[in-house]
Amino acid sequence: MEFFIMILTVFVLAIFVGFEVITKVPPILHTPLMSGSNAISGITIIGAILSAGTKHTTLTAVLGVAAVVFATINVVGGFLVTDRMLKMFKKKD
């Protein structure tokens, strides 16, 4: 029970710190930072693949596959937003 309370405490503190950090970012920097962080979340794909590959139970395999799908959507979306943002700064012919 003590371990659960410790993990829950870290989770709640992470929520508060994340909220404070995100609200302090100026709107002009929000899109580049979000697209970059979405692209970096490719690390999540590696963890999801490892989780899906262990197959301890059917539930872990299903959750691992779902995590791979959602993390892939996040990474692709990050690259698309970054590409669209960079196209805004290119000179038009």
C-alpha positions, 0 to 999 in steps of 0.5 A: 500500500505504501508503494501505491501511495508513493506512485500516486503522489509522484503522479499527482505532482507530475500533473501539477508540474506539467500544468504549471510548465505548459501554462507558462509557455507563450502561445507563439512557442506552443506549436513548435514545442508540442510538435517536437514533443510529439515527435520525441514520443517515439520513445513511447513506441519502443516501450509499447513494443516491448510491452506488447512483446512480453505477452505476460497475459492477453491484457498486456499484449492488447494494451501494448498493441493499443499503446503502439497504435496511439503512440504512432498516431502521436508521432505521425501527427507531430511530424505533420504539424512540424512539416506544416509549420515549416512550410509556412516559413518557406518563400513562395515561388 
